[in-house]
Amino acid sequence: MLRTLLLGFVMLAVLAPSTVAHADPTLAEIEAQLDKSNQDLEATIEAWNGINADLATTQAKAAELQAKLKPLQDGVDETSANVEQFAIAQFKTAGNMQAISAILNASDTGSLMDQMSMLQQITHTQQKDIENYRNAKSKYDDEKKQLDELLAAQTTQKSDIESKRKVIEGDIKKLQDLQKKAVAAGSKKVNPPSYNPGTLPPASGRAGAAVAFAKAQLGKPYVFGSAGPNSYDCSGLTMAAWKAAGVSLTHQASRQFSEITAHYRTSTLPFDTLEPGDLIFYNGLGHVGIYVGNKSIIHAPHTGTVVQYASATVDSVYGWARPQ
């Protein structure tokens, strides 16, 4: 009987559905996830900024080429008319159908002179007209090819921008949900106490203009892809600050680092060397802020925050740079 009861208990234990208790994540785990989500999202946003910068460059080059094409087309039309008149004259005077066919129906500009070399009775002036036509057509074709390639690149870039925008917007929604979860768990990371930079040293010259601009943006909201005047993301803020000082930078942290001649790769900031206006880069060039002295920066941290002061060691340091 006892054996039967024990066997029954064993069978119940085997057949009963197993339930594993899943403990809710701790506050530390939520905050760690929040930090990672912020960094991942900012890296995606900076990649998106880079594509936007590429598109702006492509559009500028395309506009420049389009402006050049009109006079080139005019040149082709003019020299083509001269060659056509010569061909018609050849046909009228000599009935030379080979001449008009070779001149007007050449398969490409490179073959035109080869075909014309077989023709007889071509004067020096006529040869010059043919050469001018060939040169004008070649220049036009080269520029037109570049323009077509740029327009195709624009289409790809616009598609990339739109697809990444959708990813960013989805990630922002997830981040906002995580922020609410962190706040409910008692986190202070979402709305931390204001950072006090203390007494800041004066800054002069271009650096002074950049720092003054950054200070004037304090309190404005973080919006991805924005470079003012009412909102900023991290590289948008530093770009706008140094633009106010007369220095042109691209709206992307990694490109700002490479564009500045005096840039330094270091994981430990040399505070005895840093000066107000220097840019400090974080998280593998995923974030950037502007140094204002006293081991402090002004930066636009991430979604849900505003332009604010922070410790210069707020994140993992990648390096720093000094715009000139």
Disulfide bonds with the S-S distance in Angstrom:
none
